């Protein structure tokens, strides 16, 4: 990934590039996300979305007032 200081990327002036992301995570957590993403062959965004979806349905197997299971979904509690 371009601009990732953990991989030694540098800007034109030789200074390390800044990593822009819209969530707070330590370098270690980002490396964990990159490892999981690479293992599954997903982008980091797709990996996060998948993990959120799995956790949501684990916590709320019948959904919430505004988020309902898909038609025909098997609900196991």
N, CA, C and O of each residue as an XYZ file, in Angstrom:
308
protein
N       0.840     -1.167      0.000
C       0.000      0.000      0.000
C       0.884      1.229      0.000
O       1.785      1.336      0.832
N       0.654      2.145     -0.900
C       1.442      3.365     -0.957
C       1.161      4.213      0.267
O       0.034      4.263      0.759
N       2.195      4.876      0.752
C       2.018      5.797      1.855
C       1.945      5.145      3.222
O       1.585      5.813      4.191
N       2.266      3.889      3.335
C       2.190      3.201      4.614
C       3.573      3.190      5.249
O       4.452      2.468      4.779
N       3.794      3.989      6.330
C       5.118      4.034      6.941
C       5.616      2.690      7.436
O       6.827      2.487      7.525
N       4.724      1.766      7.759
C       5.173      0.459      8.246
C       5.890     -0.318      7.147
O       6.565     -1.309      7.429
N       5.749      0.118      5.911
C       6.422     -0.550      4.800
C       7.561      0.295      4.241
O       8.121     -0.027      3.193
N       7.904      1.377      4.941
C       9.052      2.165      4.543
C       8.802      3.125      3.399
O       9.766      3.608      2.806
N       7.572      3.423      3.061
C       7.280      4.344      1.972
C       7.707      5.747      2.360
O       7.538      6.167      3.505
N       8.264      6.471      1.391
C       8.705      7.824      1.662
C       8.141      8.761      0.618
O       7.874      8.368     -0.518
N       7.961     10.014      1.023
C       7.510     11.044      0.111
C       8.650     11.504     -0.774
O       9.766     10.993     -0.675
N       8.373     12.471     -1.640
C       9.400     12.987     -2.559
C      10.573     13.604     -1.822
O      11.704     13.563     -2.305
N      10.308     14.179     -0.645
C      11.372     14.830      0.110
C      12.127     13.843      1.005
O      13.011     14.255      1.755
N      11.800     12.562      0.942
C      12.470     11.543      1.741
C      11.873     11.334      3.120
O      12.268     10.417      3.840
N      10.916     12.187      3.492
C      10.264     12.047      4.793
C       9.196     10.960      4.718
O       8.584     10.767      3.668
N       8.965     10.245      5.829
C       7.909      9.219      5.823
C       6.550      9.842      5.504
O       6.224     10.927      5.984
N       5.773      9.146      4.695
C       4.432      9.620      4.362
C       3.500      9.389      5.538
O       3.672      8.450      6.315
N       2.516     10.260      5.652
C       1.509     10.101      6.688
C       0.453      9.119      6.208
O       0.126      9.076      5.022
N      -0.080      8.329      7.139
C      -1.153      7.397      6.819
C      -2.459      8.062      7.199
O      -2.658      8.449      8.350
N      -3.345      8.193      6.233
C      -4.654      8.761      6.493
C      -5.659      7.635      6.604
O      -5.752      6.777      5.727
N      -6.413      7.648      7.696
C      -7.463      6.659      7.868
C      -8.556      7.285      8.703
O      -8.309      8.219      9.466
N      -9.750      6.775      8.562
C     -10.900      7.375      9.240
C     -11.297      6.600     10.489
O     -12.447      6.669     10.924
N     -10.365      5.874     11.062
C     -10.605      5.176     12.311
C      -9.331      5.214     13.133
O      -8.242      5.425     12.597
N      -9.466      5.014     14.412
C      -8.311      5.034     15.298
C      -7.838      3.601     15.524
O      -8.618      2.733     15.915
N      -6.580      3.371     15.280
C      -6.000      2.038     15.492
C      -4.503      2.194     15.699
O      -3.876      3.113     15.173
N      -3.955      1.292     16.461
C      -2.502      1.288     16.635
C      -1.868      0.676     15.393
O      -2.552      0.041     14.590
N      -0.587      0.863     15.239
C       0.127      0.262     14.103
C      -0.056     -1.262     14.119
O      -0.228     -1.886     13.072
N      -0.014     -1.849     15.324
C      -0.182     -3.304     15.457
C      -1.562     -3.743     14.971
O      -1.684     -4.750     14.273
N      -2.605     -2.989     15.339
C      -3.962     -3.331     14.909
C      -4.114     -3.205     13.398
O      -4.800     -4.014     12.772
N      -3.481     -2.202     12.815
C      -3.522     -2.055     11.359
C      -2.811     -3.235     10.701
O      -3.283     -3.757      9.691
N      -1.693     -3.652     11.259
C      -0.986     -4.814     10.719
C      -1.836     -6.072     10.829
O      -1.820     -6.912      9.929
N      -2.589     -6.212     11.942
C      -3.505     -7.353     12.090
C      -4.575     -7.313     11.001
O      -4.881     -8.332     10.382
N      -5.140     -6.127     10.773
C      -6.161     -5.967      9.733
C      -5.588     -6.320      8.365
O      -6.239     -7.004      7.575
N      -4.374     -5.856      8.085
C      -3.742     -6.178      6.799
C      -3.525     -7.680      6.649
O      -3.704     -8.220      5.557
N      -3.143     -8.360      7.727
C      -2.921     -9.810      7.668
C      -4.229    -10.552      7.411
O      -4.277    -11.464      6.586
N      -5.291    -10.158      8.119
C      -6.595    -10.807      7.926
C      -7.107    -10.555      6.512
O      -7.623    -11.464      5.861
N      -6.964     -9.321      6.041
C      -7.416     -8.970      4.692
C      -6.682     -9.787      3.639
O      -7.295    -10.322      2.714
N      -5.367     -9.878      3.788
C      -4.572    -10.644      2.824
C      -4.950    -12.121      2.846
O      -5.046    -12.752      1.794
N      -5.165    -12.674      4.030
C      -5.532    -14.085      4.172
C      -6.820    -14.388      3.416
O      -6.913    -15.396      2.715
N      -7.820    -13.504      3.560
C      -9.108    -13.732      2.909
C      -9.170    -13.193      1.487
O     -10.119    -13.480      0.756
N      -8.172    -12.420      1.090
C      -8.161    -11.852     -0.255
C      -9.129    -10.688     -0.405
O      -9.589    -10.394     -1.509
N      -9.437    -10.027      0.702
C     -10.353     -8.887      0.687
C      -9.559     -7.598      0.846
O      -8.394     -7.612      1.243
N     -10.210     -6.487      0.529
C      -9.640     -5.193      0.866
C      -9.823     -4.987      2.369
O     -10.601     -5.695      3.007
N      -9.115     -4.030      2.922
C      -9.281     -3.748      4.347
C     -10.701     -3.272      4.628
O     -11.285     -3.625      5.652
N     -11.250     -2.481      3.733
C     -12.618     -1.998      3.903
C     -13.611     -3.159      3.908
O     -14.506     -3.207      4.752
N     -13.459     -4.086      2.979
C     -14.356     -5.244      2.912
C     -14.206     -6.127      4.145
O     -15.186     -6.689      4.635
N     -12.976     -6.248      4.647
C     -12.742     -7.045      5.852
C     -13.447     -6.430      7.044
O     -14.103     -7.137      7.810
N     -13.319     -5.114      7.212
C     -13.997     -4.445      8.325
C     -15.510     -4.592      8.206
O     -16.188     -4.865      9.197
N     -16.037     -4.411      7.005
C     -17.483     -4.545      6.793
C     -17.950     -5.950      7.136
O     -18.983     -6.120      7.783
N     -17.208     -6.944      6.714
C     -17.563     -8.332      6.997
C     -17.554     -8.611      8.504
O     -18.466     -9.249      9.029
N     -16.522     -8.129      9.188
C     -16.442     -8.340     10.636
C     -17.575     -7.641     11.377
O     -18.124     -8.189     12.333
N     -17.926     -6.439     10.941
C     -19.038     -5.711     11.561
C     -20.341     -6.471     11.353
O     -21.136     -6.618     12.282
N     -20.558     -6.953     10.128
C     -21.784     -7.699      9.821
C     -21.885     -8.956     10.689
O     -22.942     -9.233     11.257
N     -20.806     -9.704     10.792
C     -20.820    -10.935     11.600
C     -21.101    -10.625     13.066
O     -21.889    -11.318     13.709
N     -20.459     -9.587     13.594
C     -20.654     -9.225     15.000
C     -22.072     -8.719     15.243
O     -22.668     -9.035     16.273
N     -22.620     -7.941     14.317
C     -23.984     -7.441     14.468
C     -24.969     -8.597     14.585
O     -25.792     -8.619     15.500
N     -24.892     -9.560     13.666
C     -25.847    -10.674     13.681
C     -25.608    -11.617     14.851
O     -26.537    -12.297     15.285
N     -24.386    -11.676     15.371
C     -24.121    -12.468     16.573
C     -24.820    -11.838     17.782
O     -25.407    -12.545     18.602
N     -24.754    -10.526     17.887
C     -25.355     -9.824     19.023
C     -26.866     -9.690     18.876
O     -27.601     -9.820     19.855
N     -27.329     -9.429     17.658
C     -28.752     -9.202     17.394
C     -29.267    -10.213     16.354
O     -29.523     -9.831     15.212
N     -29.423    -11.488     16.724
C     -29.814    -12.496     15.734
C     -31.167    -12.218     15.064
O     -31.393    -12.656     13.936
N     -32.053    -11.508     15.732
C     -33.343    -11.158     15.130
C     -33.356     -9.741     14.579
O     -34.404     -9.231     14.183
N     -32.195     -9.108     14.554
C     -32.089     -7.751     14.049
C     -32.494     -6.738     15.108
O     -32.628     -7.066     16.287
N     -32.685     -5.521     14.670
C     -33.137     -4.452     15.551
C     -34.423     -3.890     14.962
O     -34.938     -4.398     13.966
N     -34.926     -2.855     15.579
C     -36.166     -2.253     15.088
C     -36.027     -1.767     13.639
O     -36.949     -1.912     12.836
N     -34.867     -1.192     13.319
C     -34.680     -0.648     11.973
C     -33.925     -1.574     11.018
O     -33.986     -1.378      9.804
N     -33.219     -2.575     11.537
C     -32.458     -3.502     10.690
C     -33.028     -4.893     10.880
O     -32.850     -5.505     11.933
N     -33.704     -5.388      9.876
C     -34.354     -6.694      9.935
C     -33.546     -7.719      9.134
O     -32.864     -7.354      8.176
N     -33.617     -8.996      9.518
C     -32.950    -10.040      8.734
C     -33.513    -10.074      7.302
O     -34.653     -9.684      7.049
N     -32.679    -10.548      6.392
C     -33.121    -10.705      5.006
C     -34.248    -11.722      4.935
O     -34.295    -12.647      5.746
N     -35.160    -11.566      3.975
C     -36.233    -12.553      3.807
C     -35.641    -13.954      3.601
O     -34.735    -14.142      2.789
N     -36.153    -14.902      4.328
C     -35.691    -16.294      4.193
C     -34.460    -16.614      5.016
O     -33.981    -17.747      4.989
N     -33.936    -15.638      5.750
C     -32.749    -15.897      6.563
C     -33.074    -16.851      7.688
O     -34.133    -16.747      8.308
N     -32.179    -17.773      7.958
C     -32.362    -18.716      9.059
C     -31.878    -18.041     10.332
O     -30.735    -17.588     10.400
N     -32.730    -17.973     11.329
C     -32.390    -17.317     12.592
C     -32.138    -18.381     13.636
O     -33.035    -19.154     13.974
N     -30.916    -18.423     14.148
C     -30.515    -19.392     15.153
C     -30.057    -18.597     16.379
O     -29.183    -17.735     16.282
N     -30.659    -18.898     17.529
C     -30.239    -18.208     18.758
C     -29.564    -19.162     19.700
O     -29.143    -18.763     20.786
